[in-house]
Amino acid sequence: MKTPAKFDVDLLIVGGGINGTGIARDAAGRGLSVLLVEQDDLASHTSSASTKLIHGGLRYLEYGELRLVREALIERERLLAIAPHIIWPLQFVLPQTHSPRPAWMVRLGLFLYDHLGGRKILPATRTVRFDRDPLGDGLKPGATRAFVYSDCWVEDSRLVVLNARDAAERGATILTRTQLVAATRRDGGWSATIADAQGERTVTARVLVNAAGPWVADVLGKVPDSRRDRGVRLIKGSHIVVPRLYAGDHALLLQNPDKRVVFAIPYEGRFTLIGTTDEAWQGAPGPATIDAAETAYLCDTIDRYFQRGITPADIVWSYSGIRPLYDDHAASASAVTRDYVLDLDAAEDRAAMLSIFGGKITTYRKLAEHALIQLAPFFPDRNTDLTKSWTATVALPGGDLPESNFDRYLEALIRAYPDLPTELLRRLGRAYGTRVDRILGAARTTAELGEDFGAGLHAAEIDYLVDQEWARSAADILYRRSKLGLHVPADAAARIDVYLAGRIDGAAGGAPPPAAAPDQIRVSPA
């Protein structure tokens, strides 16, 4: 392949969701120069609208997706090990009441689920009787038996931001609120026009990675000679949040007569998260909201199982996302594969473009590895070994907890900051892990953390999110970097935006500097 002597970057990645930031992190760690552009905020669409699970996808076994489930199950424990602050085990109760599948079939599926991925950390499936176990409390009478298995919870949008943060610290440039306007093949590489609030500029790259999620086809439309023999199928998934339905820290997997499943999951302490739906999305990609039919479907599911039903009036928040699934021409939205397809458009004397179709949050890290394997041949002049994987064992920022044990870390954090509220330390520890002292510094009281915007969100935390995590609006902070939007007073968002306007002087985005290594109060286990 003919290549000019120098490009601005090796990789230009379009899309700041989980796949784009995962590829950016992996590539930067292998020595490639990376520029990632995201038209909105990081994780502002699909990647923050998930059910927030790291899981194998139990129901995908029914569609014969054994490879996908196995890969996801292996990744489940790898991700738990590298990010134990934002990922933790979650127990799922699967009642057999109203099940359209016989118990033997469910148990067989759970047996495969236990063994396909070489499970080492999470417990095996067990059977419980509700007349002897409180896991059935709150369910309607008649439910007698259930299976109990384990997967993991993830703070999905934080997973995206932490991959971007790690990529930046390894040399990548992350530009939010920045669009790809056009890209053309030139001199063995790419000449691309990008634009932000300050205007347009041109960058050159050796390889273009199209990780735009629902906008993957739109990016292809900005490349005049792109190959378009792959299809994306847009599926809307919606969730609702209601006041807590039941006691306990377990989730429930509820089977419906149409063979679809709905999760009910403890959420933010006071709430239950319910979802998801699977509806074909016919319009252009963009912001999505739940419709009346989806709301009724989720409410009906809860009414079918719980003694205390819900109505639309009980919903305190809802969110929807558009999933960019690879179009395998399945008859129903629920049956469309969640596997990913990497489409490499390249030939001799033709600059490479890799487009990402489909995928799920659990397999993002493996997807990134596969992407770098495909792209390695386009960098024959690089000294680095681009085929050597590394992300499976290197902690994400803040994830280097002693022995990966959050409870022990929290105990140490409380000892280090005895005058700060335990609930504040727990929330910050969960969000930032071992980097929490970059927010707290030498503070001994909450007053030393600056203005409190509600629910323990102080100016010191906002400053960190602006400087290190690309936050530029109240929505970025309240609904992506955290879920404090469900807890703060009604005027908090407006107050935060006023504070931000002064804090960032109207900046439209861009990359914060790499994290320095400030003087830290070291927190050590007992």
N, C-alpha and C positions, 0 to 999 in steps of 0.2 A: 504494500500500500504506500502510495506517495504521501509523505507528510512534510509540512513545513518545519523549519528549524525549531519554532517555539509557538506554543499556544498560551493563551491567558491561563487556562486550566486544562487538566486532563479530562475531567468529567463535568458536564453541565447537567444537573439533575433538576427536572421540573416537577414540583409537587412536594409539599411539606407535611404529608401524612406519614403513617408508620412505615410504609415501604420506602418512600423517598429518604426519610431521615435514617432508616436502618441501613440503606445502601451507602449513604453519605458517611456514616460512622465507620462502616466496614472498609470502605475505599480509603478514607483518610488514614485509618490505622495501617493500611498496607503501603502507605507512602505516596498515594496519588493526590494531586491537587484537585480540590472539589469546590464547585460553586453550586449551591442549591437555591432555587428561587421558588417562592410560594406566593400566590396571588392574594391570599388573605393572611390569617394568623396560622401558626402551626396547629395542626389537628383541628382546624376550624370546621371540618365537615365530617366525613365518614369516620375518621379515626377517633373522634370524641363522641360518636353516636352509637357505640357498640353496647352490648349487654355487659361489658366490662368483665369478661371472663377469659382466663387462659385455660383452654380446655381442648380435649381431643375431638369433641363433637360427637357425642354418643349417637345421636340420631343419624349421622352420616354413615354409620355401619349398615343401616337399612338400605342405603343406596349403593352398597358395595365399594365405598371409598376407603378401602383398607389402607392404601398407601398414605393418603392424606391423614387419616386418623392416627396411624402409627407415627408419622413424622410429627404431628401435633402433640401426641402424648410424650414423645421424647423431648420436644421443645418445652413442654410444660414444666418439667423439673429443671431443665437448664435455665429457663428464665427465672424461676423461683430462686435459684442459687445466685444469679447475678443481680437481682433487684428485689431483695427480700423486704425492703421498706415499702415498695408500692405493689408488691405481689405477695399474697399469702394464701394458705390453704382454706378451702371452703367446703363444708359438708353439704351434700345434696340429698334430700329425701324424695324418693320417687314412689308415691302411693300407687297401689294397684287398682284402686277404685276408679271407675270410668275408663279403664285402660282398654284401648282398641286392640292391644296386643296381648296374647296369653302370657302368663307369668313365666313359663319356661323360656319363651323367646326373649323376654326382657333379661332374665337371668343369664342366658347364653350370651347376649350382647354385652352384659356387664363383665362376664368372665373374659371375653375377648378384650374388653376395655382395660381390665386389670393387667393383662399380660402382653398386649401388643407392643407397648412402649418400654418394656423393661423397668417398670415402676420400682423405685427405691425409697422414696421419701414418703409419699402419700399412703394412707392406709388402704387396705383392700375392701371390696364391697362386703357388706353384711346385711342381714335381714332383721327387721324389727317388727314387733307386734305393738300396735297402738294402745292396746289395753294394758301394756306393761311398760310403755316408754312415752315420755312427754313430747316426743318429736311430732306426735299427731295432734297436739293441743291446738285448738282453733279450727280444725277440720270438721266437716259434717259427720255426724254419726254414720256408721256403716263402713268406714275405712278401717280395716282390721290389720293389714299388713303392708309393709313398704320395704323397698331396697334402699340402702344408704351407700353412696359412693362419694368420692372426693375429686374435686378439680381445684382451680385457683381463681381468686379475684385479682383484678388488675385495675389500677388507676390509669385508664387508657390514654388520656391526653397527656398525662405526666410521662408515660412511657415514650411518647413521641418526643416531648421536649427534652428528656434526658438523653435520648439518642442524638438529637441535634446538638445539645450541650457538649456531649463527648466528642462528636465530630468536629465542633468548633475548636475544642481544646487540642485536637490533633491536626489542626491547620485548615479545616474547611471553612468556607465563608457561607453563612446562612443569611439570606435576604428575604425578609417577610414583606408583605404588601408590595410585591414585585412580580410583574407578569412577564411571561414570554410573549413577545409580539410576533416574531417571525424567526425562522431558522432555515438556513440554506447550506447545502454542502459546498465547500470551497477549499481548494488546495489540500485535499486529503483529510479535511476536518470540517468543523462547523463554524459558521459565522452567524451569531444570533443577536437579535435586538431584544433587550429587556427594558422595562419601564416601571418606574415608581412615581411617587408624587412629585419628585423633582425633575422628571423628564426621562428621555430615552438615552440608552447608551449601547454600544456594541461590545460583545465579548466573543472570543474565539475559544473553541474547545475541541479536543480530539474526538470525544464520544459524547453523544446526547442520550440521556436516560429519561424516558417518558414515564414518570411515576405519578401522573396527575389524577389517578383514581377515576371518579366519574367523568372527568374531563380528558381522559386519555384519547378519545376520538377527536376532541377539539384540538389537542396538540398536534395530532397527525395532520389535521387540516391546515396547520400553519407551516407545514413542511411540504413544499410543492411536489416533490417526487417520492413521497412516502408510500410504502407498501401498506395496503389496507385489506388484507385477506384474513384478518382476525376480527371477531366481533365482541362487543361488550354488551351485557344485558344489565340494565339498571333495575335494581330492586329496592323498594323503600321498606325500611324497618323502623317501627315506632315503639316507644316505651312510655309508660306513665309512672308517676310517683305519687303514692298516696300515704296517709298516716299509717304508721306501723300496724300490720294486720295480726301479728302473732309474736309471742315471746321466743327467745332463743336466737342463736347466731347462725343457724342453718338456713339453707335455701331449699326451695321446693321446685321440682320439675313436674309440671302438670301436663298430663296427656289429654288431648282433646279428641272427640269422635272423628274429626277429619285427619287424624294421625299427626297433626302438627303439635308442637310442644310450646309451653309458655313457662318462663321462669318467674318465681317470686323470690326476691332476694332482699335481705336486710340492707338498708341504705342510709348512710349518714346518720345512724343512730336512731332517729325518730321516724324513719320512713321505710316503706317497702317499694322496691323497684320491680315493675312488672313488664315483661316483654319477651319476645318481640313478635312483630307481625312480619309477613312477607307479601308485599304487594308489588305488582309490576309498575314501574315508573315509565310513563310514556313521554313525558316532556323533556325539555333540555335539562341538563344537570344544574343544580342550584339548591338554595335553601328549601327545606321540606318541612311540612307540619303534619301532625296526625289528623286524620279525618274521622268523621262520625262512625263509619263502619269499623275502622280499626279500634276506636275507643270502645264500641259496643262489644267487639270480639274479646278484648282483654277483660272488660268488666264481666262478661258472661262466663269466661273461664274461671275467674275468682268466685263468682256466684255458684258455679258448679261444685266447687271443692270446699269453700269456707262457710262456716256458720254465719259469719258477718260478711255480707256481700258489700259491693261498692257500686256507686253510680258515678257518672261524669262529674257530679258536684264535689266528689271526694278528691279529685285530682288536684294536687298542688303544683305539679309541673309535668310537662311532657317534652319529649324531644324525638326527632326523626332524623334519619340519615339515609343517603342513597348509596347502596353497595354496588360497586362496579364489578360484577361477576363476569367471568368468561362465558360467552354464549355457547353452551353445549346443546342448545335446542331442546332442553327438557320441557316437558309439557306444562309443569307448574313452577311457580316461583320458588316454592319450598324445595323442589328437587334439583334446582340448578346447582351445579358443582361449586363448592367453596374452594376448590383447588386453584392454583395459580398457573399461569402460562407466561413464559418469558419469550417474547417475539423479537428475535434479532434480525434486523434489516441491515445487511452488510454484504459486500462482495468486493472483489479486487477493484481498487481505485474508487471505492464507494465508502464514504465515511459511515461509521457504525452508529445505529440508533437502536437502543433496547427499550421496548415498550412492555409495561407490566399490566397484565390483565388478571383480575380476580385476586384471590388470596384472602387470608384472615389474619387477625392480629397475632394469633398464637404462633404462626409460622413465618412471621416477618423476618426474623433473624436468619433462618435457613434460606428464605427467598433471597436475601441479600448475598449470602454465600454463593448461591447458584448464579446470581447475576455477575458477581466478580469472576467466577470461573469462566463464564461465557465471554467476559470482556478482556480477560488477561491476554489473549493473543494480539490484541490491538496495541499493546504496549511492549513490544519486543526489545525496545531500547532501555527499559527501566531495569535498574539493578535489583530492585526489590522482588521478592518472590510473591507474585500476585496470586498464586494458587494456594498459598498457605493460610488456612483459616485461623482465626484468633478470638472471635467474639463470644464463643461458647463458654469461656471460663474467665473473662475479664469483667469485673463488676461495672455496672452503669454508675454514673455519678451519684454518690451517697449510698451506694449499695454494698459497700465494704463493711457491713456490720460484723462485729466479733462473732464468729461461729454462725453467722447468718441468723442470729437470734434477736428478734426485735424486742421481745420482752426484757431481756437482759440489757440491751442497749438503752431502753427507756428507763430502767432502774438507774443506770449510770447517769443518764441525762438529768434525772430528777435530783440526784445527789450533787451534780455540778451546778444546777440552777435551782436551789431549794426554795427560793422566794418567788419563783414563777409558777403559775397555775399548772397542775398536772395535766389537765385536759389540753391546754395550749401546747405543752411539750409533747404530748402524744400526737396531736395533729401535725405539728411541725416535724416531728421525728418520722412520721409516716410519709410526709410529703418530700422531705429533703434528706432523710437518713443522716449520714455522718457529716453532711454539709450544713446541718442546722446551726452550727456555731458561726457560720458566715453571716447568718441573720442576727443571731443573738449577741455575738461578740462578747463584750464584758458586761452586758446588761444584767442587773440584779433584780429590777422591778419592771413591771409592764410600762410604767411611765417612761423608762429609759428607751423603750422601743418606739417611741413617737406616737402620733395620733392613732387612736383606735377607731376604725371605721365600722366596727361591729363584729361580733362573733370572734373576737381575738385577732382580727386582721389589722396589724399595725403598719405604720409607715415604713418601719425597717424591713418588713417582708415585701412590701410593694417596691421599695427601692431595689431589693435583690432581684425581684422578678423583672424589673425594667432593665437592670444592668446585666443580668446573666441569663434571662429566659425569654427575651424578646417580647415581653408584655407591653402593649401600647394602649389598652383600653380596659374599662371596668369589666367588660364581658370576657376579655382574655383572662383576667384574674379570677373573677367570681365563678365562671362556668367552665373554664378549661384548666387553668393552673390549680384550681381548687373547686369545690362544690359549695363554697360558702354563700353563693347566691340564694340557697335555700334557708340560710340562717341569719343573714344580715338585715338590718332595718330597711324599710322601703326606699329611703333616701340615700342609701349607701352608694349605689352605682353612680349617681350624679356627683356625690362628694368625691368619689375616687377619680372620676374623669376630670374634675376641676384640679385635683392634686396632680394628676398625671400631666395635664396641660402645662403646668409649671415645671414639673419634674423633667420632662423630656423636651421642653421648648418647642413643642409642635412637631417633633420628629415623626416621620411617617413610617419608619420601620428600620430595617438594616440590622447589622450584626453587632451585638454587644461584644466587648473585648473578651478575650479568653480569661477565665477565672484566675485571679491571682491567688497566691497562697498566703492569706493574711494570718496575722498572729491568731492562733486558735486556742480555745480552752479545750484541752484534750479530754475526751470522755472515754474512760476505760472501764471494762467490765470488772465486777467485784473479784 
